[in-house]
């Protein structure tokens, strides 16, 4: 078994596609529009299945905002330099919610950013 994708419900599909592709550097892999079922999908990622896990962005017609709840944590992305990754996000108008620095009680450098719908993304610095 392996993880194929993670799904996030989003309030504005194009805004989310722009964030994940332009700010985080993912590729738009494919889209699907299901007007009869009233939803649209966009799959983004750094590569396609089966070699890479993907992120499914789901827009349900007419829903502009979701309550994220308290169970969701974050998506983690490996970056070469968390400090530079944060600077790049800020340069694109994105939100950094925890600046790059060592994790409490350890030496691994991490940072957190937030997508337009409020989902958290952790940057973990690794060579």
N, C-alpha and C positions, 0 to 999 in steps of 0.2 A: 504494500500500500504506500501511497504518497499523497501529499497535498497537491491538488490541481489548481484550486483558486479559493480566494476569499471574496465574499460579496459584501459591499457597502451600499446602503440606500442613500441616494443623494438628492438634493433639492433642485439642482440645476446641472444637467448632464454636461453641457458644453463647458461650464465653469470648472467642473471637476476634471474633465478631460484635459483642459488647459493646465490646471494645476499639476496633475500627475505627469503630463508630457513636457510642458515647458519649464516647470519649476523643479521637478524631481527627475526629469530626463527619461521617463519611460516612453514606450512606443504605444501608439494606438494600434491594437492587434486586429480588432474586428468590432462591428456594431450590429445590432439587431433592433428593429422597430416592430412592435406587435400592437398595432392600433386597436385591433379587436379586443385584446386583453388589457389595453391601456398601460403599456410600459415599454421602455426602451432600455437596451443594455449596451454597454461599451466595455470591452475587455482591454486592459492596459497591462504592461509589464516590461521587463528588461529582455524578455524572450518569450517564446510560445511554449505551450504544452507539447510534448511531454517533458522537454528538457528543463523548463522553468515553470514555477508557479505563477499564476496570473491573478490580477485583481479585477473583479467584476463590479462595475459601477451600474447600479440599477436606479432608473428614474421611473417612478410611478406617476402617470399623468395627474396633474393637479396638486401634487404634494410638494410643497416648497421647503418643508423643514421637518426633521424627526427629533424625537427625544432620544438622546444617545443612551440614557440609562446609566446605571452604575456598574454593570458587568463588563462592558467593553474596556479593554486595556489599550493596546496599541499594535501597530504593524512595525516590525523592525527591519531596517535596511542597513546593510554593510556599506560603509564609506571609507575611503582612504584617509580623509582628513575631515573630521567633524567640524572643526573651526571654519574651514573653507566652505564646507557644505552649508553651514548656517549663513555665512556671508552671501552665498549664492541665492539662498531662499529669500533672504531679506532684500537683495538687489532686485528680485522679481516681484516684490511686494508681498511676499509670504510672511507668515507669523512664526517666530521662534518662541516657544514657551519655556524652554530651558536651554540656556546657552551651553555650548560645548565645554566639557570639563570632566574630571574624573568622577566616576560613580562613587557615591558615599561608601566608605569602607573598603574601597578598592582602587585599582589604577586604570581600569578600562575607561577610555574617554567616550562619553555619550552626549547626546543632545536630543531635544524633542522639538518637533515642529507640528503645526496644526494645519489640516486641509480646510478648504472653504466651508465644509459642513461641520467642522469641529472635531473630526477624527484625529487622534494623535499618531504621529509617526516618529519612531525612535531611530536616530542615527547611531550606529555602533562603529567606532573607528577600528579598522583592522587593515593590515597590509594586504 
